[in-house]
Amino acid sequence: MSYAHLLFLYVTLTLGTLCAVAIYSELRRRRFGPAHPEDRVFRCAKCGLVYTDDADVDRSRCSQCGKLNEPVVF
C-alpha cells in the first residue's frame, strides 16, 4: 500500500471512531438525563407579562403585579 492510502485509512478510521463516540455519548445523555419539563404559558391580564409555570398549576400568580392568571391556550 502507498503512503497516501495508509494516510487516508488512518484519517477515515479516526474520524469514524470520533463520530461513533459522539453519537454514543449523545444517546446516553438523552437516555439518562432529566426529562424536559412541560411548562404552561401564562399572560397576565393586568400588566401583560408573559411567563411560565409548572404544568400541574391551574392558575398562577404574576411575579410582577401579583394577579392570578389562567394559562394561555394555543
LINVENZI-V889616 format. One record per residue. SS is DSSP state (a for helix, b for strand, c for the rest). OMEGA is omega in whole degrees, -180 to 180 (none if undefined). NEAR is the number of other C-alpha atoms within 12 Angstrom. Layout:
[[SS	OMEGA	NEAR] [SS	OMEGA	NEAR]]
This chain:
[[c	179	8] [c	179	8] [a	179	9] [a	178	10] [a	179	11] [a	179	12] [a	178	13] [a	179	15] [a	179	15] [a	-179	14] [a	180	14] [a	179	14] [a	179	14] [a	179	14] [a	178	14] [a	178	15] [a	178	14] [a	178	14] [a	180	14] [a	178	14] [a	179	14] [a	179	14] [a	179	14] [a	-179	14] [a	177	15] [a	177	14] [a	177	13] [a	-180	13] [a	179	13] [a	-177	13] [a	-174	12] [a	179	11] [c	179	12] [c	179	10] [c	179	9] [c	-178	11] [c	177	12] [c	180	13] [b	174	17] [b	179	23] [b	179	26] [b	174	31] [b	-177	27] [c	180	25] [c	-177	21] [c	-175	17] [c	177	18] [c	180	16] [c	176	21] [b	-177	22] [b	180	23] [b	176	26] [b	-177	24] [b	-178	18] [c	-178	16] [c	-179	14] [c	178	18] [c	177	18] [b	-177	22] [b	-180	29] [b	179	27] [c	-178	25] [c	-178	20] [c	-176	17] [c	175	16] [c	-179	16] [c	174	19] [b	-176	21] [b	174	28] [b	178	22] [b	177	26] [c	178	20] [c	-180	8] [c	none	6]]
